[in-house]
Amino acid sequence: MIGVSTVTAETKTLSTYIQDRIDEFSRSQKDVARYIVDHLDEAAFLTAEELARRAGTSSSTVVRFSQALGFEGYPELQASAIEEYRATVGGEEGGGMLFSFDHSEFEASLGTDHANLEETARKLDQSQIDEAVAALSGASQVVIVGTDQMAFFASYLRHTLSLLDIRAEIVTSTAGPSLQRLGRVDEDTLLITLSSGRSHALLARAMKLAGHRGARTLAIADATLSDAVKKADLSLYYSSNSPSFLRSNTALMALVHALAYGVYSQSEDEHSERIRAYKLK
């Protein structure tokens, strides 16, 4: 078996090494792979059991994934993750943390949210934002798919778009009314999926339908290697790292605001009267 030195000898970071081999892994191992790539700062310090819980799998899967990469076990993989994390934080990309993380859980949570915003901004480029804003502005109708906690953000995105006179509907479950709204997708629709961690089966179903109907798709996800992102025409990444038992949605909320502001800025004079009517400014 190869060890940590093999990854560094090939001048590849652990994240790059994982991404290069992602298609070789089983479905559950891919969940571990995606979590490590997108939450390296957590993976560097989590136990195998904690990492498994956050990736939605078992600790034995984490161990098997480590061995599939060529490490003797999870401790060797984690050592490589720590090495990459320290290099990132200490280099030009890191910029340091807002808090020292050695005072309280409150500071740790706020500090991580601050880091999530920075990481999200670094991983998005202007062309991605411009294309997403243009797609929103030009769509005859928008359908937003988000289940569980993502249902709230789907509803909030619909609300912000309605203030800009953009018609949007949400699909949050497999119940009849939601599926009826999904059934109205056509070639003039922009389908937006919101996901955190492993994509819900409903998102895959929505993406498949959009493909058949010729609709354009935008995936907003905290996993750059997710199935939704791979199948979407457009994608936007947000970081959801958290020291807590819940993933952070701070960057997702900021991304929703940024998209709405991007649409507003394209025709500020046109939208200003409507915004003032809602007494929002």
C-alpha positions, 0 to 999 in steps of 0.5 A: 500500500502507498502512504502519505509520502506517495501523495506528496511525491506526486506533488499532489495534495490529498484533495487533488488526489481524491478528485482524480480518483473519484470515479473509482469509489463506491457510492458510500466512499464517494460521500466520504471523498466529497466531504473531505474535499469540501471540508478539509479543515474539519476532516483534518481534526475529526475522528473516523466516527465523526467524519462518518457521521457528517458524511452520512456513512459508517466508520468502516466505510471511512477506513475502507476509503482510506485503504482504497486510496492506498493508506494503511488506515484512516490515521495516515489519511488524516495526517495527509489532510492535516498537512494540506490544511496547514499549508493552505492556512499558512499560505496565501490562500489562508489569510488566517482565522477570525478567532483563535478557536481556543476560547469558546464554542461561540467563537468557534462557530462565528469564526467558522462562518467567517471562514465559510464566506471567504472560502465560498468567495474564493471558489466562485469565479465571476463567469459563474456568477454572471451566468447564474444571474443572466439565467435568472434574469432571462427565465420565463419561470423558475422552479426551485427544488430543495428538501428538508432544511433546504426547503427554507432556503428554496422558499427564501430564494422564491421570496427574494425573486418575487420582489424582483417580479420573477415568477418562481415556484418551489418543490420541497417534497414528493407530495402531490402539489410539489410534483405538480409544480415540477411537472410544469417545467418546460424549455423556458424554465430555469430549474434550481436545485439546493443541496447540502451533503448527499443530494436527495433523490428528488433532485436527481428526478428533477434534473432528469426531467429538466433534461427531457424537457430542455430546461436549463439547470443551476445547482447550488451545493456544498459539495463540488463533486455532487451528482447534482453539480455534475448534471447541471448546466450551471453550478455555484458552490458554498462552504458549509463547514461547522464545528457544531452538530449542524452544517453552517448555512451562512454562506448559502444565505449570502449566496442567495442575497448575492444572486438577488442583488445581481439581478437587481443591479442589472436593471436597478431603475426598473426594480427600484420603484417595486422595492420602494413599494415594499418599503425595503429601502 
